[in-house]
Amino acid sequence: MYTKLGKFLEAEQDFMNAISIHKQMGERVGLGMAYHKLGALYILMDQYDKAKEILTEGMRFSKEYNIVIYNIL
C-alpha cells in the first residue's frame, strides 16, 4: 500500500518488519515474498546495491527451500 502511495520509507519499514515476523514464525513463503517486495522497492528507490543484496538473499532462500520467486536480477 505504501509503495503505491509513493511512501517508500514507510514501505521499507513494513517489508523489514514482515521479514522479521516471517523469520520468527518460520513462514518460508511469506519470507520469500517479503524479500522480493523489498528488493523491488529498492529498485524503485534507485538503491541498486541494496536491491541486489536483498534480491540475492531472496533467491538464495528460494533455492534452499524450493520456493519459486521471480528472478528480476
C-alpha positions as CSV (number, residue, x, y, z in Angstrom):
1,M,0.0,0.0,0.0
2,Y,2.7,2.5,1.0
3,T,4.6,1.7,-2.2
4,K,1.7,2.6,-4.4
5,L,1.3,5.9,-2.5
6,G,5.0,6.7,-3.0
7,K,5.7,6.4,0.7
8,F,8.9,4.4,0.2
9,L,10.4,4.8,3.7
10,E,7.2,3.5,5.3
11,A,7.0,0.7,2.7
12,E,10.7,-0.2,3.5
13,Q,9.9,-0.4,7.2
14,D,6.8,-2.6,6.6
15,F,8.8,-5.0,4.5
16,M,11.6,-5.2,7.0
17,N,9.0,-5.9,9.7
18,A,7.5,-8.6,7.6
19,I,10.8,-10.2,7.1
20,S,11.4,-10.3,10.8
21,I,8.0,-11.6,11.6
22,H,8.2,-14.4,8.9
23,K,11.6,-15.4,10.2
24,Q,10.3,-15.7,13.7
25,M,7.3,-17.7,12.6
26,G,9.3,-19.9,10.2
27,E,6.9,-19.0,7.4
28,R,9.0,-19.6,4.3
29,V,6.7,-18.5,1.5
30,G,5.9,-15.1,3.2
31,L,9.6,-14.6,3.9
32,G,10.5,-15.2,0.2
33,M,7.8,-12.8,-0.9
34,A,8.9,-10.1,1.6
35,Y,12.5,-10.3,0.3
36,H,11.2,-10.0,-3.3
37,K,9.0,-7.0,-2.5
38,L,11.7,-5.2,-0.5
39,G,14.2,-5.8,-3.4
40,A,11.7,-4.4,-5.9
41,L,11.1,-1.4,-3.7
42,Y,14.9,-0.7,-3.6
43,I,14.9,-0.7,-7.4
44,L,12.1,1.9,-7.4
45,M,14.1,4.0,-4.9
46,D,17.2,3.7,-7.2
47,Q,19.1,1.9,-4.5
48,Y,20.5,-0.8,-6.7
49,D,23.2,-2.1,-4.4
50,K,20.6,-2.7,-1.6
51,A,18.2,-4.2,-4.2
52,K,20.9,-6.6,-5.4
53,E,21.8,-7.6,-1.9
54,I,18.3,-8.3,-0.8
55,L,17.2,-10.0,-4.0
56,T,20.3,-12.2,-4.0
57,E,19.3,-13.2,-0.4
58,G,15.8,-13.9,-1.6
59,M,17.0,-16.1,-4.5
60,R,19.3,-18.0,-2.2
61,F,16.5,-18.6,0.2
62,S,14.1,-19.6,-2.5
63,K,16.6,-22.1,-3.9
64,E,17.3,-23.5,-0.4
65,Y,13.6,-24.1,0.3
66,N,12.5,-24.8,-3.3
67,I,10.2,-21.8,-3.4
68,V,9.5,-20.1,-6.7
69,I,10.1,-16.3,-6.8
70,Y,10.6,-14.1,-9.8
71,N,14.2,-13.7,-10.7
72,I,14.5,-10.0,-11.5
73,L,18.3,-9.7,-11.1
